[in-house]
Amino acid sequence: MPMKGNAIIAQSGGPTAVINSSACGVIQTWLAQATGCGTIYAGISGVKGILEGDIIDLAQQPPELIDGLRHTPGAGLYSCRYKVSDADQEQLVSILKKLNIRYFFYNGGNDSMDTAHKTWLAAQSAGWEMRVIGVPKTIDNDLPFTDHCPGFGSAAKYLAASVRETGIDLESVSTKNKVTIMEAMGRDAGWLTAASVLSRRFPDEAPHLIYLPEVPFSIEQFIADVKLVYEQLGYCYVVASEGIRDAKGEYIAAGGQRDAFGHAQLSGAGAVLKDIVEREIGVKARCNTPGTMQRVAMHFASATDAEESYRVGKTAVEYALADKSGVMVTLERSEETPYRCVCGEIALGQVANIVKSVPVEWINDEHNDVKEEFIRYCRPLIQGEVALPMRDGLPDYVRLDFTKGRI
């Protein structure tokens, strides 16, 4: 029999189009399968909310709102970027003990898996038996030991479609804004930027140049690359990661600030490249920065991504009820054609604060494009569309009622 006690789920880090699908998977599976164990709480705004006592009983939420999370972007339980201290960990375990929390689900990326791992260790140190399961998400696709990350496929689908549409726009009105720079998210890994290649159906179609942080970025080579494409076509479309770095490892667009986890805050690689083009090549350029649009575009989410996101949430509960702990749920590709993925697991300690990069062998020798191997890897992840409930011509997303079940 599973251990008796309550569960809690919280979300952390940047939201995705489908992070709530994972939360829904956790909540619905707990309510359906954890009979006799206890209720399931939510920490509002991640671990920070738990520390501040901002907690609700999810069993008190209307079932239709919980179900609506499957089709709602953003962090439905609210999120945070908060690095827990040793004192925080002690306080956190004390709070979890008072609430008789025996199951802890943390939904997030690299830093969130570090928080989950530290929480598991702190509970063990305090002699508190508790199942801790990491539920992965990140559009950066940079969690190790998993084939890909929930959230990436939807962001990749949106970015590739946006590049195709704006690329057609550039080609059709080539007398103005002759060079377009699309800046994609990805501070240390270029998976999302690389996904823009899926837009290209013909050799001369956008994107013409792709720059990733995995290989050194040379301003001189960039100028030569753009000039060559421009001379051939009369226009040029560039997709660059926000985290591109020079041969010394310095960010091209470092802003000088750092977040709570010590990560550099970047100030706009696209704008830097736009200025270089206009100054050094002498042609008009435009910079497109989709920002958070690329991570929460549920209206164009990948059905494959949405289904897998729900599945990792469901599997997290099933693992916990089977007495597994201290692990993150993974996705393991078991078939290439037709594509098929199953869930697995990896120890949280092997995941925390580790970045999975795009394999260098998938990047061309000129460092300005990706190879067919990446396309074969990525294309299955963007397949299918999510049917959304609509109202008055717009998606009808849900909002949980945080006044219900507050403890």
N, C-alpha and C positions, 0 to 999 in steps of 0.2 A: 504494500500500500504506500502511496506517496506520503511524504511528511506533511503533517497538518500545519497550517499557518497561512498567512496572507501573502499576496504578491504585490509588487509595485513595478510600474513601468515609467520611464522618463525618456525624453528625447534631448539630444545635445548636438551642437554644431549647426552648420548651414542646412536649412531644409532642402528637400527635393520634391519633385512632383509626386513621388510615391512613398515618401517616408511614412505617411499616415496609413498606407496600405499595410505596412509591416506592423504598425501599432494596432490596427484593426485585427490583424492575424493573431497577435498576442492576446488581445482582450477577448475576442470571440472564442478562441480556443480555450482560454482559461475558464471562461464562464460555462463552456460546454463540457470540458473534460476534467476540470479540477473539482469535481463534486465532493463536498465534505472537507475540502482543504481550508477554504476561507475566501475572503473577497479579494478584489484586485483594485489597488489604489493607483493614482497617477501623481507623480511629482510635477507640478506645474512649473515650467521653465527649468527642466533638467534637475541636476543634483543641487543646484543653487536653490531651487524651490523646495526641495526636501529639507535642506538645512534651515530654511526660513519658515518651515511649517506650512507651506502652501501646497496642500495635498487634498485631493478629492477621492471619493469612493466611486469608481467607474460603474459599479453595479447599479448606481442610482441614476445613471444617464439613460435617456430613452434609447431603446435598441436601434431605432431608425437613425439616430444621430451617430451611434457607433458604426453602424453599417455604412453610413454616408462618408466616413473617413476614407473608405476605399477609393473614393472619387474626388477627394479634396486635397489640394496642394498645401504647401507650407507645413509648419509643425503644429498639428492640431492640439498637442499638449503643451505647446510653447517650448522654446529651446533656450539654450544659453551657451556661452563660451566662458567656462569658469574652471580654473585650475585649482583643485582641492589641495589644501595643505595637510600636514600631519594632524594638526588640531581639528581640522574639518573632518578628517576621516574618523577620528575618535567620536566626534559629535554625531556624525552620520550613522555610525553603527549603533550608538545609543538611541537615536530616533527610531531606527529600524527595529531594534529590540522592543521598544515601547509599543510599537504598532504590530508586534509579532510578525514581522516580515521575514518569511523563510524563502521567498523567491524574488530575485532582483533582476529585472530585464532593462538593459540600457541600450537605447537605439541611437547609433551615431557612427562617426568615422574614427580616424586614427586616435585623436586625443580622447574621444569618448571610450574607446577600448582600453586606453590607459587608465581612465577613471574607473571603469568596471573592474579591471584587474586589481587596482589598488583597493577597491571596496571589498573584493573577495579576500584579499590578503588581510585586510584590517578586521574583517569578520572572523577569519580563522584565528587571528592573534587574540581577539577578544573571547574566543571560545564560543562564538555564535554560529551555529550550523545554518547555512543559508546557501541556496543554489543561485549562482550568478551566471547569467547568460548574456553575451553580447549579441545584439541584433544589428547587423551591418547596414550602413548606408553611406554613400558619398558619390556625388557626380564626378569627383576627381578620379574615381576608379583605382585608387592607389593603396587599398588595403591588401597586404600580402596573403598568400596561402588561400586565396579564393579566385576562381577563374575571372570573376568580375563582381562588381558591387551594385546592389540595388540603388536605383537612382541614375546610374550612368547611362543606361540604354535610352531613357526618356530624354535626358539632356543632349545626348548624341543625336537623337532623332530630330529634336528641335533645332540644334545648331546646324546640322547638315541641310535641313529644309530652308533655314534662314539664309545660308550661304548660297544655295541654289537660286532662291528668289532674288536676293540682292545681286547675285552674279548676273542673272538675266537682265536686271535693271541696269547694271554697269555696262553690259555689252550693248544694250539697246539705246543708251543715251551716252555714247562714248565721247561726245564733244565736251562734256563737263565731268569733273571728279574722275579723272582718268585712272586713278589708282585708288582702290578701296582696301582699307585695313580692317579686318575683323579681329578684335581682341577676345579671346576665349578664356574662361576661367581655368586655373591650373597653376598653382604656385610652384610646385616641385615635380609634377608629373604631367605629361602632355597628352594623356589619353583622350580627353575631350577635344582638344585642338586637333589631334590626328583624325578624330571621327568626321571632321569636315570633309575629308576625302570622299566620303560616301556620296557627296553631292555631285561628284564629277562623273558624267556619262560619256563624255567625249574628251579626247586628249587636250583640246584647247578650251575646255569649260572650267569655270571656277570650281575649286580654288587652284590658282596657278602655283602658288608658293605656300608652304606650311613650315612653321618654325616651332620647335619643341624645346623645353628646358633640359632634355636629356643630353643634348649635344651643344657644344659652345656656339654662341651666336656671334658672328662677325659683321660689324656694320659695313665694312668695305665689301664683303661678299654679298651682303643684302643689297647694297646699291647696285652692284653688278648684276645680280639676279633680276631685280626689278627692271633695270634698263634693258636686259635681254628680252624679257617677256613683252615689255612695252614696245620695243622695236618690231617684234614679230606680230603683235596683235593690235597695237594702238591703245591698249589698256591693260591693267594688271590687277588681279585680286589676290590679296595676301591674308592668310589666317595665322595669327601668332598667339602663343600662350602668354598670359600675363606674367609668367615666371621665367621668360627667356633670360639667359645669363651669358656673360662674355667668357673668354678663355680663363679668366681668373676666378670665375664662379660668382662674380658680382651681378646682381640683378640689373637689367637695363633700366628698369623703372622703380628702383627702390625709393621708398618715401622717407626712410629714416625712422619710422615708428615701428613698434612691435606689439603683438597682441598678448593676451594673458599667458599663452603657451610659448611665447618667445619667437613666434613666427614673424618674419618681416612683413610690414604692411606695404603693399605695392601701390604705385600712384599712376599707372596708366601706360603700359607698354605700347598700346595702339597709338596713343597721342605722340609718344616719342618717335615711333616709326613714321607717322604722318609728317612730322616736322622734318625728319631726315629726308624723306622723299621730296618734299617741296623745296627744301634748301639745297640739296645736293643734285637733284635731277631736274628740278625746275618745272615740274608739272603739278597740277592741282590734285590733292588727295583728300579722301574722306575717311574718317575713323568711325567705325560702328562698334559700340560696346554694349552688348545685350545685358551685361550685368546679371542681376538676379532673375531676369526673364528666362535665361537658359536653364535655370535649375528648378523653376516651379511651373513650367508650361504644361499643366495637366491637360489642357485642351488638345495637345498634340503628343500626349504621352505614348510610350511603347506598351502595347498590350502584354508583350513578353515580360517587360520590366515590371509592370504592375502585378502580374500573376506571381512572378518570382518573389517580389517584395512581400506579398501576403504570405507566401509559402515559408519564407525565412522566419516571419513572426510566429506562424503556426508551429513550425519545427522547434523554435526556441522553447515554447511551452512544453512540447512533447519531450524534448531533451531534459528539461528541468524535472518534469514529473517522473522521468526514468532515472532520476538521481544523478544526472550529469551536472557538472558545475565547473566554473572557471574556464569556459570555452566560448568562442564566437561561432555562430553558424556560418558555414561557407556554402558557396555554390560551386559544384564540380561538373564540368562539361563531360558527359559520358558518350555523346554522339555528336559527330560533326554534320553528317547528312543522313537523315534529317536531324536538325539541332535538337539536343536534349540535355537537360541539366538536372542534377539531383543535389540534395543538401548533404553537407558533411559538417565537420567540426575541426577547430584548431584551438590550441591553448591560448588564452588571452595574452599570456606573457610573451608569446611568439609574434603577436600582432602589434601590440601597443607601441606607438611612436615609430613604426617602421613604414617606409614609403616604397611601394612597388612602382617601378618605372616602366615606361614603354621600352621593350627590348631594343637595344641599339641596332641589332641586326634587322629590325623592321623599319629602320630609317635609312634613306638612300645615302650614297656616299657624299653627295653635295650638301647634305644636312638641310635640305629645303623641301622634302616630301617624304611620304611613307610608302612602303612596298605592299605588294599584294597580300603578304602574310597578315598584315594588320587588317586589311579589308575583309579577308575570310574570317578573321576572329570577330570583328565588330559587327558585320552586317546582320547576323541572326539576332542580335540584341535589340534592334530597333523595329522588329517586325510587329505588325498589328496595331490597331487603334483602340482606344478605350471609349466605349459608349457612355456619354455623360448625361445625367438628367439636366434638362434645360428649363429656364424660365425667362420669359420676355427677351428671348434671343441670346441669352448668356448662360454659361454654366451655372448650375444651382448648387453651390458648395455649402457644406454644413459648418456650423460653429457649435462646439460643445458648450453646455451651460455650466460654467464653473461655480455657480451658486448652489447647484445640486450636489449633495453628497459631501459637502465640505466638512472636514474634520477639525 
